[in-house]
Amino acid sequence: MEYKHQQQATRSWTTRRDEKKGRMQLVSSWMSGPLLPREKLVESLEALIAPADRIELEGDNQKQADFLSLFHALWPRSIPRNCTTCI
């Protein structure tokens, strides 16, 4: 019996890490070390949030929830329609 090895597509074990790295490169030119200037906040959220993303705020998140709801109210097209927000 002869065994024929079928070549499979290369699977990446770092898919999420690679996606994060790619997204961080989108805003890296605006950052000063780990800090993002306040005036680039809206642009960075528009660049980083993609369709089908889940946005989750954890812990004592009232300030973050208030900010995200205000952001969504002022710029409703900034967050894709099929993006899930868990607050």
N, C-alpha and C positions, 0 to 999 in steps of 0.2 A: 504494500500500500504506500503510495507516494503522497507526501504531505506538501502542499503548495501554500506557501506563506503569502497572504494577501496584505499588501501594504495599506495601512490605515492613515488617515489624515493625522498630522501631528496635533496632539491635544495639549493645550496650555493649562498648566496647573496654577498659573498666576493671573487668571483672567480679571479678577476684581482689582488686584494690585496694579495691573497694567492699565485698566480703565481709570483708576484714581490718578495714576501718574500722568496720563494723557490730559485729564481734566485740569489737574494742577498746573500743567504747562500752559494752559489757556490763560491763566491769570498770573502766572509767575512774573511777568514783566511789570505788573502793577504793585507787587509786594515788596516790602522792605523787611527782609528776614521773614519772620513768621507773621508780620503785621500787614494788614490791608488798609490803605487809606479810606476814610469814611466816604469820600466822594466817589469811590469806585465800587461801593457796595452793591448798588443796583445792577451795574454792568456785570459784576462778577456773578451775582445770582442768576442773571439771565444767561450767562455763558455756561455756568456749572450745572444748572438743573435741566435735565433732558427728559423727553417723553418716557413714560413708564417708570420714572424714579419714584421712590417712596421717601417722603420727608418726615423724619421722626425727631421729635424733641423729647429728651428724657430728663428726668430729675425735676428740680424746682424750675419749671419752664414757663412761668407766667409771663416774664419779660420777653422771652423768645417767641411765645405764642402771640403776644400782642404785636410784636414787630412783624412776624410773618403774616398775620391777618391784615395789618395795615398795608404791608407791601403788596399783598394780593388784591386788596381793595383799590389801591392807587394805580397799580400796573397789572390789571387782570390778564393781559396777554403774555405776561412775563413767565408765568408758570403754565406749562403745557396742560391741556385739558385732561389728558389721561395720566396725570401725575397724582399720586395719592398722598394726601397730607394727614398724618396721624399726630394729633396733639393730645 
